[in-house]
């Protein structure tokens, strides 16, 4: 088997990957159909779409610490089955309401919030469960293939949704049938999780119920300058740089005067680059923090270069490079956080990672949008790229400063390169 797909030789991972791909396609089906439904219900209100996005992301900001602790306390396989049911039900309810013609906009708001809560608990468990399915040496490959699956679904899902909505008449009921398809798609990961061979899983010892465990997770991360470096880079990149949907829409319409087709092609080019970046990451044998730093710097520079492109064609040609560099950074950061974290802390650490990575989007998007309104569409890219580069530089300088003044600490079965606060690590061990 090709080194790019070597994790698929693992029967458990192969089943898990199949279920994830079906669910990922369903997720993109709903994203398109839900936006279309909102536009039909509100008369093309962009504000309503923004509210829905905020309601789905808000739980990541508020609930991620609890979700991470749940991932360390509850067997992740069981927790993921529960979260997939939790994400399926609001999709099915919304689909039924739309198909029967009884849906109202407040239904969409409430169900989006419920889905966001389930997704907030799903994310850290899903991210950290991969390390229980594959061997340590295959984790980089498995994370890369997961990203490739998501981006393949990102290419297929919107296209299928658009064709299906058009074929069904483009009305509220058409969007409802597509949303129902997403609700049903969650059966795939639920069934494949049930079919996994539990004897082949690398299940860590579950964390006991004790006070202060969330604080212990935060103290653990604060005592690890290598993890803090990754989180710093992810925060600046995710908050200011990764606003493709907004920036590409502004560039396509305001700068290059293109319609929906021209805007859609930019998303396709970006997704193709992202898929290529994920497959390249899957071939990598190991990941170091230098890869995360280099990919983030490359992304920031390419984003600024895209902001000054004089023609639509040149801008479109840079979109795959943006996708490759972004996915290399994201995949490498995700893998690094999992490989360098104690199994008993992995759920809480990945929850902090997801909270910073995803939770920063609602904070940065309004600021980037204001920059576009005040100074023009090109400045959304110039500002986002510059903030990304600045964040990488600052995070790297803090990391190097921490390494100079602190000493190595060795733990049983794991070598921690350096710590900022030995007392914090001691507290995290308890």
N, C-alpha and C positions, 0 to 999 in steps of 0.2 A: 504493500500500500504506500502511496505517496506520503512523504513526511508531512505534507500540508494537512492531510486528513488522518493522521495516525491514531488520533483518539477514537475514531469511529471503529477501530478494531476492538475496542472495549464494548461488549454487549450492553452493559448498563448505560454507557454514555450514548451509544447509538439509539437506544430507545428514548432516552431523555432528549436528545437532539431532535428526533422526529416530532415528539410532542411539542417542543418549544417552537419549531418552525411553523407548525400548524397554528399554534396560538399567536405567534408573532404576525402572521399574515392576517389573522382575525383582528388583531389589535389595530393594524393599519386600515383594515376595512372600516372599523368603527370610527377611527379618527376622521376619515373622509366623510362617511355617512353622517356622523354627528354634526360636523361643521355644516354640511349641506342642510340638515334638518333645522339647525339653529337659524340659518339664513332664511329658510322658508317661513319659520315661525315668527321671526322678528322683522322681516322686510329688509334683509341684508345688513344687519347690525354687527359691525365689527366689535363694538363694545361687549356684546353678549358673548362672542367667541372668546374675548379676553377674560371675561368673568369665568367661563367654563374652564379655561386653562388654569386660572388661578385656583379655582376650587379643587382641581385635580392635583395641583402641585402643593397646595397648602399643607396637606397631611404629612408630606415629607419633611417640612420644616418643624412641625409640631410633634410628630409621633415617632420620628426615626430612632431616638434613643430607646424608647420602649420597644420598638420593633426589633432593634438589634439585640436587646436583652431577651426578648422572646425567642429569637433565633438561636441563642446560646442555651436557653432553658428547655426548649421543646425540640424533639427530633425534627430536623429540617424537612425530611421527607413528608412527615405528617403535617407539618405547618404549611408546606407548599400546597398540599392537597386542599387544606382549609382555605388558603388565600385564593386559590383558583376558583373554588366554589363561590367565595366572596366577591370575586370580580365577574363571575358568570351571571349571578342573579340580577344585579342592576342592569346589565346589558340585555338580558332576556326581558325584564320588566319594561325597559324603555322601548325595545323592539315591538313588544305586544301593544303598548300604548300607541306607538306610531302607526302600526299596521291597522289597528282598529279605529284610528282617527280621533282618539281621545287625548292625545298628548298635548300638554301645555308647557310653556317655557320653564315654569318653576319645577316641573317634573324633571326636566333635563338637568337643572341646577342641583337638585337634591341627589339624583342618581349619580351625577358626576362626582359629587363629594363622597358618596358611599364607595364608589369605585376607587377613588383616590385613597381612601382609608385602607381598603384591602390591598391596594398596590404598594402603599407605604410599608405594610407588614410583609409583603411578598418580596420586595427588592433585596433587603439584606440576607434573607434566607436563600433566595435564588442565587445571589452572587457568591455566597460562601459555600453553597451545597456542591458546586462543581468540584471543589477540592476533596470532597468525600467520595466522588464518583471515580475520578481518575487518579493515577499515581502522581507523586510529586513531580516527576520528570515530564509528565504530559500536561501539567496544569496550564502552562503558557499556550500550548497548542489548543487545548479545550476552550480557554477563554477567547482566543482568536476565532475559533470556529463559531462560538456563540455570537460574537459580534458579526461574523459573516452571515449567520442565519438571520439576525435582526435586519441587516442591510439588504439582504436578498428579499426579505419580506417587505422592506421599505420600497423596493422597486416594484414587486408584484402586487402588493396590497392595494395601493392607490389606483393602479391601472384596473384591477379587477373590480374595485368598488365603483369607479367611474363608469365602466361598461355595464355593470349590473344595475346601477341607478338609472342610467339612460334606457336600458332595455326594459325596465319595469315601469317606465313612465315619468321618471324624474320628480315624482311627488313625495309627500310626507310618507305615504305607505311604502314607497320604493326604498327610501332611507331606512325605514323600519325593518324591512326584510334583510337588508345588509347588516344592520345592527344585530338582528336575531342570529345571523350566521356567525357573528363574533361570539355571541353568548354560547352557542353550541360548540364553537371551536375549543373552548376550555375543557371539553371532555377529553381531548387528546392528551394534554399534560397530566390530567387527573388519572387517566387509565395507564399511561406509561409510567408514572410514578408508582402506581400500584404494582406494576409488573417488574419493577427493578428487583434484582437479586440482593436482598439485604445482607447476605453473607459476604458479598464482595465490596460492600461500602466501607469506607474508612471513617467510621462514626466516632467523633471525639466524646470524651466524658462530658455529660451535661452539667451545666453550672447549677449549683444548689441555690435555693431561695435564701438570700441573705441581704441585709440592708447595705446600701452604698455601692451596689454593683455597677450602676450607671456611672457614678463618679469614678469608680475603679477603671472603667473603660476609657474615660476621658484622661485620667492620670496616666494610663498606659501609653496612650498616643502622645501625650505631652512629653513623656519621658523618652520618646523615640524620635530623634531629629530626622532620621531617614523618612519616617512616615509623615512627619510634619512638613517636610520638603514637598512630598507628593501632594498632600492636601492643599498646601499653598498654591502650587501650580494649578491644580484642578479647580480651586476656587476662582482664580483670576481668569482662567481660560473659559470655564463654564459660565461665569457671571457676565463677562464682557465680550468674549470672543465668539462663543458658539450660539450666535443668534441668526443662523442661516435663513430661517423662514422669514424673518423680518427684513434683514439686510438685502437678501436676494430679491424680495418682492419690491423693495424701494428702488433698487438699482434697475430692475427690469422695467418698471413702470415710469419712474421719474427721470432716470438718466438716459435709458436707451429706448424709451417709449414703445415697449413691447406689450402684447396682450397676454391672455392666460396661457397660450401655447408657449410663448417665449419664456414666461416665468416657470412653467412646468418643466421645460427642458433643462433649466438650470438645476432644478431639484434632482432630475435624473442624472445629470453629469456628476453632481455632488455624491449621489448615492453609489454610482459606479466607482468613483474614487474611494469612497468609504469601504465598499466591498473589497476592492483591491487591497486597501490598507489592512483590513481584517485578515485576509488570506496571507499577506506577507507576514503579519504578526504571528499567524499560526505556524509558520515555518521556523520561527525563532526558537532556539534551544533554551535560552535563558533570557531573563530580563534584568536590566540594571537601571538604577535611577538616572544614569546618564542618558539612556534612551528616552526617558520621559522628558528630561530637560531639553534635549536636542529636538525632539518632535514638537514640543510646545513652542520653542523658539522659531522653528521652521514655519509652524502654523501662523504665528503672529506676523512674521515677515511677509509670508505669502498673502495673508489677509490685507495687510497694508498695500502690497503691490496691486492686489485686485481693486482696491479703492481708487487707484489712479489710471486704470486701464481705459484707453480712449474709445474702444469699440466693444460692442456686445460680443463679437466673436472672441476677442482676446480675453474678455472677462470670463466667458464660458470655458475657455481652454484652461483657465486657472482653477476652475471649480473642482476638477478631479484631484489636483494637488492639495487643495484645501481639505478634501475628503480623506486623502491618504494620510496627511500629517495629523489631522484631528483624530482619526481612528487609531493611528499608531500611538499617539499620546494616551488616548482613553484606554485602549486595550493594555498597554504596558503599565499604566498606573493601576488599573484594576488587578492585574496579575501580581504586581509588586506588593500591593497591600495584602493580598492573600498569602503569598509565599513567605513574607517576612513577619507574619503575625502568628502568635500562639493559637492553636486550635480552639482553646477555651475562650479566647477573646475575639475570635474571627467575626462572629455575628455583630458584636457591638462596634468593632472597628469598621466593618463594611457599612453599617448603618450610618456612622459618622461620615464616611466617604460619600454615600449616596445623599445624605442631607446637605453636605457642602456642594456636591456636584450638581444635583438637581434643584436643591433649594435655593441656590443662588440665581437661578434663571428668572423667577419673578421679581428679584431685586434689581438685576441688571437690565432686563428688557425695557422697563420704562425709561431708564436713564439713556440707554442707547437710542430708544425711540425719540426722546427729547432732543438728543444731539442731531438726529436726522432732520427733525422739524426746524431746529434753530439754524443749522449750518449746511444742510443739504445731505442727500443720501450717501454720497461718497464718504462723508465724515463718520458714518456709522461703522464702516470698515476700518478707516484710519484710526479712529478712537479705540475700537475693539481690539485691533492688532497691537496698537501701542500699549494698551493696558495689559494685554497678555504678556508682551515682552517685558514690560516693567515688573509684572508680578513674578515672572520666572527669575529675573535677575535678583530681585529682593529676596525671594525665597531661597535662592541658591547661596546668596551672601550670608543669610542667617544660618543656613545649614553648615557652611564652611566655618563660620565663627564658632558654632557649637562644637564642631569636631576638634577645633584647636584647643579648646579649654577643658574638654571633658575626657574621661578615661573609659576604656572598654569595660563592659560588664558581661560576664558569661553566665548564662542560665542553663539548667539541665536541658539538654537536647536542643538548645537554640543559642546561637551567638548573637547578642545584640551589639551592633557596632559601637554605638556611643549612647550616652543618656544625658539628658539635661538636668534631671533631678533624681538622684538615687533614692530619695525618700518616696518620690512618686512611684517609682518602679516597685519599691517594696510594698507600698499600699496596693498597687495593681495585682501583685502576686497573691495577696490574701483572698 
